[in-house]
Amino acid sequence: DQQVKQNSPSLSVQEGRISILNCDYTNSMFDYFLWYKKYPAEGPTFLISISSIKDKNEDGRFTVFLNKSAKHLSLHIVPSQPGDSAVYFCAARFAGNTGKLIFGQGTTLQVKP
Amino acid sequence: EAGVAQSPRYKIIEKRQSVAFWCNPISGHATLYWYQQILGQGPKLLIQFQNNGVVDDSQLPKDRFSAERLKGVDSTLKIQPAKLEDSAVYLCASSPVGGQGRRGYGYTFGSGTRLTVV
């Protein structure tokens, strides 16, 4: 039962253009959504999050959009840089105090110079 | 602040052997998580500790996996006996209680231990 899905295994964009990574979820009990970035041989690093009561959160070049009615969120990176090339994981947190996260399968982003 | 430390970085064992992984979380973080990441998949929670108590171990294969967090600080994850399908990266993460950090609910991962079972 895949509660968090990233349907695109990979994405390739040109440097300077926008990268859009997508994520869908099924459980209405999630209260926070997060994006993690992972380089090879390293652990995932936290990138940006959004509360379920918001529809947008921005941090520099990174913006996350949440569409609750569609149970869909997206990460926009503008402008994309070669250093952004990594695996991006979408994650969702169950409401409550445990902090448990459910991760999607990941999308590999390649930004070409 | 120092990050989450894990060791070893890599381990190759034969099936049916045993293996143990060690994790030292960020100082002061009450919550510690062990995740398993199989190639091509997202991390999957195996077990979550709050201080030295287990909060969630519903996805831990208890016939072969065990974990402990003595004194509410370091933790070890053990597999005995290992199977081929246990080949994965084992990630440890930590967070303040409930996962709430300075930037929301993102917690900090270590670099992981890559296990290969042959």
Interface residues (C-beta under 8 A of the other chain):
Chain A: V4 Q6 Y32 L34 Y36 A41 E42 G43 P44 T45 F46 L47 S49 S51 F89 A91 R93 N97 T98 G99 K100 L101 I102 F103 G104 Q105 G106
Chain B: V4 T31 Y33 G40 Q41 G42 P43 K44 L45 Q48 Q50 V55 D56 L91 A93 S95 V97 G98 G99 Q100 G101 R103 G104 Y105 G106 Y107 T108 F109 G110 S111 G112
